[in-house]
Amino acid sequence: MGWSNSAKGTVDGDTWTFDGESTMGDKLIKTRSTIKTPSPDDAVMRSEVSVDGSPMTLLLELKGTRVKESVNSCVPHASEGWLLSASKCG
């Protein structure tokens, strides 16, 4: 009994934007997620939501930097991409 949403995306330069629309009960929910990649090693993602025509409200903002060498041997191939977890193994 969850909620799901689909979105349509566009790309403009270093910015990917995904806009979605769905209903929850009798409320119209609009979402927008934006991913900016100002450099090959940096990214910023923002997610926003609007309920029944209200202004978009920021839900979260994530900033990431590509890892050049492994800082966590628990994450396979961490030195090859984006490190998503830096917690202890197991």
Backbone as XML, in Angstrom:
<?xml version="1.0"?>
<chain id="A" units="angstrom">
  <residue number="1" name="MET">
    <atom name="N" x="0.834" y="-1.173" z="0.000"/>
    <atom name="CA" x="0.000" y="0.000" z="0.000"/>
    <atom name="C" x="0.885" y="1.244" z="0.000"/>
  </residue>
  <residue number="2" name="GLY">
    <atom name="N" x="1.838" y="1.266" z="-0.904"/>
    <atom name="CA" x="2.739" y="2.403" z="-1.000"/>
    <atom name="C" x="2.308" y="3.375" z="-2.069"/>
  </residue>
  <residue number="3" name="TRP">
    <atom name="N" x="3.166" y="4.320" z="-2.334"/>
    <atom name="CA" x="2.927" y="5.344" z="-3.336"/>
    <atom name="C" x="4.033" y="5.255" z="-4.362"/>
  </residue>
  <residue number="4" name="SER">
    <atom name="N" x="3.684" y="5.358" z="-5.621"/>
    <atom name="CA" x="4.704" y="5.350" z="-6.657"/>
    <atom name="C" x="4.486" y="6.532" z="-7.581"/>
  </residue>
  <residue number="5" name="ASN">
    <atom name="N" x="5.512" y="6.865" z="-8.331"/>
    <atom name="CA" x="5.479" y="8.032" z="-9.185"/>
    <atom name="C" x="6.355" y="7.749" z="-10.399"/>
  </residue>
  <residue number="6" name="SER">
    <atom name="N" x="5.923" y="8.178" z="-11.557"/>
    <atom name="CA" x="6.790" y="8.115" z="-12.728"/>
    <atom name="C" x="7.071" y="9.545" z="-13.160"/>
  </residue>
  <residue number="7" name="ALA">
    <atom name="N" x="8.166" y="9.729" z="-13.883"/>
    <atom name="CA" x="8.560" y="11.084" z="-14.261"/>
    <atom name="C" x="9.118" y="11.081" z="-15.679"/>
  </residue>
  <residue number="8" name="LYS">
    <atom name="N" x="9.023" y="12.227" z="-16.312"/>
    <atom name="CA" x="9.583" y="12.420" z="-17.643"/>
    <atom name="C" x="10.798" y="13.317" z="-17.493"/>
  </residue>
  <residue number="9" name="GLY">
    <atom name="N" x="11.893" y="12.935" z="-18.156"/>
    <atom name="CA" x="13.131" y="13.667" z="-17.991"/>
    <atom name="C" x="13.579" y="14.433" z="-19.222"/>
  </residue>
  <residue number="10" name="THR">
    <atom name="N" x="14.344" y="15.492" z="-18.963"/>
    <atom name="CA" x="14.973" y="16.280" z="-20.016"/>
    <atom name="C" x="16.417" y="16.540" z="-19.616"/>
  </residue>
  <residue number="11" name="VAL">
    <atom name="N" x="17.241" y="16.825" z="-20.620"/>
    <atom name="CA" x="18.644" y="17.151" z="-20.370"/>
    <atom name="C" x="18.940" y="18.496" z="-21.013"/>
  </residue>
  <residue number="12" name="ASP">
    <atom name="N" x="19.599" y="19.366" z="-20.248"/>
    <atom name="CA" x="20.021" y="20.660" z="-20.758"/>
    <atom name="C" x="21.431" y="20.919" z="-20.239"/>
  </residue>
  <residue number="13" name="GLY">
    <atom name="N" x="22.420" y="20.701" z="-21.091"/>
    <atom name="CA" x="23.814" y="20.868" z="-20.670"/>
    <atom name="C" x="24.174" y="19.858" z="-19.603"/>
  </residue>
  <residue number="14" name="ASP">
    <atom name="N" x="24.569" y="20.344" z="-18.425"/>
    <atom name="CA" x="24.973" y="19.448" z="-17.335"/>
    <atom name="C" x="23.836" y="19.167" z="-16.352"/>
  </residue>
  <residue number="15" name="THR">
    <atom name="N" x="22.589" y="19.495" z="-16.752"/>
    <atom name="CA" x="21.452" y="19.350" z="-15.844"/>
    <atom name="C" x="20.404" y="18.386" z="-16.401"/>
  </residue>
  <residue number="16" name="TRP">
    <atom name="N" x="20.073" y="17.385" z="-15.598"/>
    <atom name="CA" x="19.002" y="16.435" z="-15.904"/>
    <atom name="C" x="17.838" y="16.795" z="-14.992"/>
  </residue>
  <residue number="17" name="THR">
    <atom name="N" x="16.631" y="16.961" z="-15.569"/>
    <atom name="CA" x="15.451" y="17.316" z="-14.780"/>
    <atom name="C" x="14.350" y="16.297" z="-15.042"/>
  </residue>
  <residue number="18" name="PHE">
    <atom name="N" x="13.756" y="15.785" z="-13.971"/>
    <atom name="CA" x="12.686" y="14.800" z="-14.053"/>
    <atom name="C" x="11.455" y="15.360" z="-13.352"/>
  </residue>
  <residue number="19" name="ASP">
    <atom name="N" x="10.363" y="15.541" z="-14.110"/>
    <atom name="CA" x="9.109" y="16.046" z="-13.558"/>
    <atom name="C" x="8.069" y="14.931" z="-13.563"/>
  </residue>
  <residue number="20" name="GLY">
    <atom name="N" x="7.388" y="14.767" z="-12.439"/>
    <atom name="CA" x="6.369" y="13.729" z="-12.328"/>
    <atom name="C" x="5.093" y="14.274" z="-11.719"/>
  </residue>
  <residue number="21" name="GLU">
    <atom name="N" x="4.015" y="13.519" z="-11.924"/>
    <atom name="CA" x="2.710" y="13.920" z="-11.405"/>
    <atom name="C" x="1.919" y="12.657" z="-11.075"/>
  </residue>
  <residue number="22" name="SER">
    <atom name="N" x="1.269" y="12.644" z="-9.933"/>
    <atom name="CA" x="0.426" y="11.518" z="-9.549"/>
    <atom name="C" x="-0.586" y="12.017" z="-8.519"/>
  </residue>
  <residue number="23" name="THR">
    <atom name="N" x="-1.426" y="11.126" z="-8.056"/>
    <atom name="CA" x="-2.379" y="11.486" z="-7.018"/>
    <atom name="C" x="-2.186" y="10.587" z="-5.812"/>
  </residue>
  <residue number="24" name="MET">
    <atom name="N" x="-2.485" y="11.152" z="-4.658"/>
    <atom name="CA" x="-2.488" y="10.389" z="-3.412"/>
    <atom name="C" x="-3.803" y="10.736" z="-2.741"/>
  </residue>
  <residue number="25" name="GLY">
    <atom name="N" x="-4.721" y="9.774" z="-2.730"/>
    <atom name="CA" x="-6.079" y="10.082" z="-2.287"/>
    <atom name="C" x="-6.686" y="11.051" z="-3.291"/>
  </residue>
  <residue number="26" name="ASP">
    <atom name="N" x="-7.135" y="12.193" z="-2.830"/>
    <atom name="CA" x="-7.694" y="13.197" z="-3.737"/>
    <atom name="C" x="-6.727" y="14.358" z="-3.971"/>
  </residue>
  <residue number="27" name="LYS">
    <atom name="N" x="-5.463" y="14.195" z="-3.602"/>
    <atom name="CA" x="-4.470" y="15.260" z="-3.731"/>
    <atom name="C" x="-3.560" y="15.034" z="-4.942"/>
  </residue>
  <residue number="28" name="LEU">
    <atom name="N" x="-3.317" y="16.110" z="-5.701"/>
    <atom name="CA" x="-2.392" y="16.077" z="-6.820"/>
    <atom name="C" x="-0.980" y="16.315" z="-6.292"/>
  </residue>
  <residue number="29" name="ILE">
    <atom name="N" x="-0.085" y="15.388" z="-6.581"/>
    <atom name="CA" x="1.301" y="15.470" z="-6.136"/>
    <atom name="C" x="2.186" y="15.681" z="-7.360"/>
  </residue>
  <residue number="30" name="LYS">
    <atom name="N" x="2.958" y="16.762" z="-7.360"/>
    <atom name="CA" x="3.930" y="16.994" z="-8.425"/>
    <atom name="C" x="5.324" y="16.882" z="-7.821"/>
  </residue>
  <residue number="31" name="THR">
    <atom name="N" x="6.219" y="16.245" z="-8.556"/>
    <atom name="CA" x="7.585" y="16.078" z="-8.086"/>
    <atom name="C" x="8.559" y="16.593" z="-9.142"/>
  </residue>
  <residue number="32" name="ARG">
    <atom name="N" x="9.715" y="17.024" z="-8.666"/>
    <atom name="CA" x="10.795" y="17.419" z="-9.566"/>
    <atom name="C" x="12.113" y="16.971" z="-8.933"/>
  </residue>
  <residue number="33" name="SER">
    <atom name="N" x="12.901" y="16.245" z="-9.699"/>
    <atom name="CA" x="14.244" y="15.872" z="-9.271"/>
    <atom name="C" x="15.216" y="16.431" z="-10.302"/>
  </residue>
  <residue number="34" name="THR">
    <atom name="N" x="16.269" y="17.072" z="-9.812"/>
    <atom name="CA" x="17.265" y="17.683" z="-10.676"/>
    <atom name="C" x="18.633" y="17.136" z="-10.314"/>
  </residue>
  <residue number="35" name="ILE">
    <atom name="N" x="19.369" y="16.699" z="-11.332"/>
    <atom name="CA" x="20.741" y="16.235" z="-11.130"/>
    <atom name="C" x="21.647" y="17.120" z="-11.966"/>
  </residue>
  <residue number="36" name="LYS">
    <atom name="N" x="22.606" y="17.783" z="-11.313"/>
    <atom name="CA" x="23.585" y="18.613" z="-12.016"/>
    <atom name="C" x="24.954" y="17.974" z="-11.866"/>
  </residue>
  <residue number="37" name="THR">
    <atom name="N" x="25.686" y="17.947" z="-12.964"/>
    <atom name="CA" x="27.047" y="17.412" z="-12.958"/>
    <atom name="C" x="27.987" y="18.514" z="-13.461"/>
  </residue>
  <residue number="38" name="PRO">
    <atom name="N" x="28.379" y="19.438" z="-12.568"/>
    <atom name="CA" x="29.222" y="20.552" z="-12.988"/>
    <atom name="C" x="30.616" y="20.135" z="-13.448"/>
  </residue>
  <residue number="39" name="SER">
    <atom name="N" x="31.049" y="18.941" z="-13.052"/>
    <atom name="CA" x="32.320" y="18.390" z="-13.526"/>
    <atom name="C" x="32.170" y="16.871" z="-13.569"/>
  </residue>
  <residue number="40" name="PRO">
    <atom name="N" x="33.084" y="16.176" z="-14.230"/>
    <atom name="CA" x="32.977" y="14.712" z="-14.286"/>
    <atom name="C" x="33.049" y="14.037" z="-12.910"/>
  </residue>
  <residue number="41" name="ASP">
    <atom name="N" x="33.557" y="14.741" z="-11.912"/>
    <atom name="CA" x="33.725" y="14.148" z="-10.584"/>
    <atom name="C" x="32.791" y="14.711" z="-9.520"/>
  </residue>
  <residue number="42" name="ASP">
    <atom name="N" x="31.847" y="15.561" z="-9.903"/>
    <atom name="CA" x="30.934" y="16.165" z="-8.929"/>
    <atom name="C" x="29.499" y="16.105" z="-9.431"/>
  </residue>
  <residue number="43" name="ALA">
    <atom name="N" x="28.570" y="15.911" z="-8.498"/>
    <atom name="CA" x="27.149" y="15.895" z="-8.836"/>
    <atom name="C" x="26.345" y="16.413" z="-7.647"/>
  </residue>
  <residue number="44" name="VAL">
    <atom name="N" x="25.215" y="17.064" z="-7.965"/>
    <atom name="CA" x="24.279" y="17.544" z="-6.946"/>
    <atom name="C" x="22.892" y="17.115" z="-7.384"/>
  </residue>
  <residue number="45" name="MET">
    <atom name="N" x="22.142" y="16.478" z="-6.477"/>
    <atom name="CA" x="20.771" y="16.073" z="-6.766"/>
    <atom name="C" x="19.836" y="16.767" z="-5.787"/>
  </residue>
  <residue number="46" name="ARG">
    <atom name="N" x="18.751" y="17.333" z="-6.308"/>
    <atom name="CA" x="17.717" y="17.968" z="-5.485"/>
    <atom name="C" x="16.384" y="17.319" z="-5.812"/>
  </residue>
  <residue number="47" name="SER">
    <atom name="N" x="15.583" y="17.042" z="-4.799"/>
    <atom name="CA" x="14.228" y="16.534" z="-4.992"/>
    <atom name="C" x="13.258" y="17.489" z="-4.317"/>
  </residue>
  <residue number="48" name="GLU">
    <atom name="N" x="12.190" y="17.841" z="-5.065"/>
    <atom name="CA" x="11.187" y="18.776" z="-4.579"/>
    <atom name="C" x="9.802" y="18.180" z="-4.791"/>
  </residue>
  <residue number="49" name="VAL">
    <atom name="N" x="8.822" y="18.664" z="-4.005"/>
    <atom name="CA" x="7.449" y="18.177" z="-4.130"/>
    <atom name="C" x="6.475" y="19.344" z="-3.948"/>
  </residue>
  <residue number="50" name="SER">
    <atom name="N" x="5.338" y="19.241" z="-4.651"/>
    <atom name="CA" x="4.239" y="20.189" z="-4.512"/>
    <atom name="C" x="2.962" y="19.377" z="-4.298"/>
  </residue>
  <residue number="51" name="VAL">
    <atom name="N" x="2.151" y="19.788" z="-3.334"/>
    <atom name="CA" x="0.886" y="19.116" z="-3.047"/>
    <atom name="C" x="-0.257" y="20.078" z="-3.349"/>
  </residue>
  <residue number="52" name="ASP">
    <atom name="N" x="-1.162" y="19.650" z="-4.240"/>
    <atom name="CA" x="-2.346" y="20.440" z="-4.607"/>
    <atom name="C" x="-2.028" y="21.884" z="-5.004"/>
  </residue>
  <residue number="53" name="GLY">
    <atom name="N" x="-1.000" y="22.075" z="-5.817"/>
    <atom name="CA" x="-0.684" y="23.398" z="-6.339"/>
    <atom name="C" x="0.157" y="24.290" z="-5.443"/>
  </residue>
  <residue number="54" name="SER">
    <atom name="N" x="0.585" y="23.765" z="-4.305"/>
    <atom name="CA" x="1.442" y="24.565" z="-3.426"/>
    <atom name="C" x="2.803" y="24.767" z="-4.102"/>
  </residue>
  <residue number="55" name="PRO">
    <atom name="N" x="3.590" y="25.733" z="-3.642"/>
    <atom name="CA" x="4.929" y="25.917" z="-4.211"/>
    <atom name="C" x="5.787" y="24.666" z="-3.995"/>
  </residue>
  <residue number="56" name="MET">
    <atom name="N" x="6.738" y="24.433" z="-4.880"/>
    <atom name="CA" x="7.659" y="23.319" z="-4.718"/>
    <atom name="C" x="8.424" y="23.487" z="-3.407"/>
  </residue>
  <residue number="57" name="THR">
    <atom name="N" x="8.542" y="22.399" z="-2.647"/>
    <atom name="CA" x="9.258" y="22.392" z="-1.375"/>
    <atom name="C" x="10.418" y="21.415" z="-1.480"/>
  </residue>
  <residue number="58" name="LEU">
    <atom name="N" x="11.599" y="21.851" z="-1.074"/>
    <atom name="CA" x="12.782" y="20.999" z="-1.118"/>
    <atom name="C" x="12.646" y="19.857" z="-0.116"/>
  </residue>
  <residue number="59" name="LEU">
    <atom name="N" x="12.782" y="18.614" z="-0.610"/>
    <atom name="CA" x="12.759" y="17.436" z="0.255"/>
    <atom name="C" x="14.164" y="17.039" z="0.668"/>
  </residue>
  <residue number="60" name="LEU">
    <atom name="N" x="15.086" y="17.043" z="-0.320"/>
    <atom name="CA" x="16.452" y="16.655" z="-0.012"/>
    <atom name="C" x="17.401" y="17.204" z="-1.059"/>
  </residue>
  <residue number="61" name="GLU">
    <atom name="N" x="18.649" y="17.328" z="-0.653"/>
    <atom name="CA" x="19.722" y="17.696" z="-1.560"/>
    <atom name="C" x="20.911" y="16.811" z="-1.225"/>
  </residue>
  <residue number="62" name="LEU">
    <atom name="N" x="21.452" y="16.164" z="-2.240"/>
    <atom name="CA" x="22.605" y="15.291" z="-2.065"/>
    <atom name="C" x="23.752" y="15.824" z="-2.908"/>
  </residue>
  <residue number="63" name="LYS">
    <atom name="N" x="24.955" y="15.817" z="-2.345"/>
    <atom name="CA" x="26.142" y="16.213" z="-3.079"/>
    <atom name="C" x="27.092" y="15.026" z="-3.086"/>
  </residue>
  <residue number="64" name="GLY">
    <atom name="N" x="27.667" y="14.755" z="-4.245"/>
    <atom name="CA" x="28.581" y="13.620" z="-4.358"/>
    <atom name="C" x="29.855" y="13.997" z="-5.079"/>
  </residue>
  <residue number="65" name="THR">
    <atom name="N" x="30.933" y="13.340" z="-4.695"/>
    <atom name="CA" x="32.225" y="13.502" z="-5.345"/>
    <atom name="C" x="32.779" y="12.114" z="-5.627"/>
  </residue>
  <residue number="66" name="ARG">
    <atom name="N" x="33.226" y="11.914" z="-6.863"/>
    <atom name="CA" x="33.785" y="10.623" z="-7.255"/>
    <atom name="C" x="35.049" y="10.352" z="-6.453"/>
  </residue>
  <residue number="67" name="VAL">
    <atom name="N" x="35.181" y="9.135" z="-5.965"/>
    <atom name="CA" x="36.324" y="8.725" z="-5.164"/>
    <atom name="C" x="37.447" y="8.285" z="-6.091"/>
  </residue>
  <residue number="68" name="LYS">
    <atom name="N" x="38.638" y="8.821" z="-5.848"/>
    <atom name="CA" x="39.785" y="8.473" z="-6.693"/>
    <atom name="C" x="40.479" y="7.194" z="-6.221"/>
  </residue>
  <residue number="69" name="GLU">
    <atom name="N" x="40.422" y="6.902" z="-4.950"/>
    <atom name="CA" x="40.979" y="5.646" z="-4.453"/>
    <atom name="C" x="40.063" y="5.118" z="-3.375"/>
  </residue>
  <residue number="70" name="SER">
    <atom name="N" x="40.086" y="3.822" z="-3.183"/>
    <atom name="CA" x="39.162" y="3.182" z="-2.259"/>
    <atom name="C" x="39.397" y="3.651" z="-0.828"/>
  </residue>
  <residue number="71" name="VAL">
    <atom name="N" x="38.333" y="4.108" z="-0.171"/>
    <atom name="CA" x="38.401" y="4.463" z="1.240"/>
    <atom name="C" x="37.637" y="3.441" z="2.075"/>
  </residue>
  <residue number="72" name="ASN">
    <atom name="N" x="37.012" y="2.472" z="1.414"/>
    <atom name="CA" x="36.238" y="1.460" z="2.120"/>
    <atom name="C" x="36.319" y="0.164" z="1.327"/>
  </residue>
  <residue number="73" name="SER">
    <atom name="N" x="37.083" y="-0.775" z="1.803"/>
    <atom name="CA" x="37.249" y="-2.028" z="1.080"/>
    <atom name="C" x="35.979" y="-2.870" z="1.087"/>
  </residue>
  <residue number="74" name="CYS">
    <atom name="N" x="34.947" y="-2.463" z="1.830"/>
    <atom name="CA" x="33.682" y="-3.196" z="1.881"/>
    <atom name="C" x="32.802" y="-2.903" z="0.670"/>
  </residue>
  <residue number="75" name="VAL">
    <atom name="N" x="33.093" y="-1.807" z="-0.033"/>
    <atom name="CA" x="32.276" y="-1.414" z="-1.176"/>
    <atom name="C" x="32.993" y="-1.866" z="-2.441"/>
  </residue>
  <residue number="76" name="PRO">
    <atom name="N" x="32.449" y="-2.867" z="-3.149"/>
    <atom name="CA" x="33.115" y="-3.350" z="-4.357"/>
    <atom name="C" x="33.330" y="-2.225" z="-5.355"/>
  </residue>
  <residue number="77" name="HIS">
    <atom name="N" x="34.494" y="-2.159" z="-5.913"/>
    <atom name="CA" x="34.847" y="-1.201" z="-6.968"/>
    <atom name="C" x="34.693" y="0.248" z="-6.524"/>
  </residue>
  <residue number="78" name="ALA">
    <atom name="N" x="34.845" y="0.534" z="-5.227"/>
    <atom name="CA" x="34.664" y="1.907" z="-4.743"/>
    <atom name="C" x="35.634" y="2.869" z="-5.417"/>
  </residue>
  <residue number="79" name="SER">
    <atom name="N" x="36.806" y="2.376" z="-5.795"/>
    <atom name="CA" x="37.784" y="3.273" z="-6.408"/>
    <atom name="C" x="37.418" y="3.625" z="-7.844"/>
  </residue>
  <residue number="80" name="GLU">
    <atom name="N" x="36.395" y="2.946" z="-8.390"/>
    <atom name="CA" x="36.024" y="3.162" z="-9.780"/>
    <atom name="C" x="34.864" y="4.121" z="-9.948"/>
  </residue>
  <residue number="81" name="GLY">
    <atom name="N" x="34.214" y="4.540" z="-8.880"/>
    <atom name="CA" x="33.023" y="5.365" z="-9.070"/>
    <atom name="C" x="32.606" y="6.103" z="-7.835"/>
  </residue>
  <residue number="82" name="TRP">
    <atom name="N" x="31.313" y="6.210" z="-7.679"/>
    <atom name="CA" x="30.724" y="7.012" z="-6.618"/>
    <atom name="C" x="30.583" y="6.183" z="-5.357"/>
  </residue>
  <residue number="83" name="LEU">
    <atom name="N" x="31.202" y="6.613" z="-4.298"/>
    <atom name="CA" x="31.115" y="5.916" z="-3.021"/>
    <atom name="C" x="29.795" y="6.283" z="-2.352"/>
  </residue>
  <residue number="84" name="LEU">
    <atom name="N" x="28.959" y="5.294" z="-2.130"/>
    <atom name="CA" x="27.645" y="5.531" z="-1.545"/>
    <atom name="C" x="27.572" y="5.166" z="-0.076"/>
  </residue>
  <residue number="85" name="SER">
    <atom name="N" x="28.539" y="4.411" z="0.392"/>
    <atom name="CA" x="28.511" y="3.991" z="1.787"/>
    <atom name="C" x="29.921" y="3.992" z="2.338"/>
  </residue>
  <residue number="86" name="ALA">
    <atom name="N" x="30.078" y="4.517" z="3.522"/>
    <atom name="CA" x="31.379" y="4.511" z="4.170"/>
    <atom name="C" x="31.294" y="3.837" z="5.536"/>
  </residue>
  <residue number="87" name="SER">
    <atom name="N" x="30.278" y="2.982" z="5.704"/>
    <atom name="CA" x="30.082" y="2.312" z="6.996"/>
    <atom name="C" x="30.956" y="1.067" z="7.068"/>
  </residue>
  <residue number="88" name="LYS">
    <atom name="N" x="31.054" y="0.535" z="8.279"/>
    <atom name="CA" x="31.846" y="-0.677" z="8.489"/>
    <atom name="C" x="31.208" y="-1.874" z="7.804"/>
  </residue>
  <residue number="89" name="CYS">
    <atom name="N" x="32.036" y="-2.869" z="7.498"/>
    <atom name="CA" x="31.533" y="-4.102" z="6.862"/>
    <atom name="C" x="30.633" y="-4.864" z="7.825"/>
  </residue>
  <residue number="90" name="GLY">
    <atom name="N" x="29.671" y="-5.570" z="7.227"/>
    <atom name="CA" x="28.897" y="-6.560" z="7.914"/>
    <atom name="C" x="27.901" y="-6.085" z="8.856"/>
  </residue>
</chain>
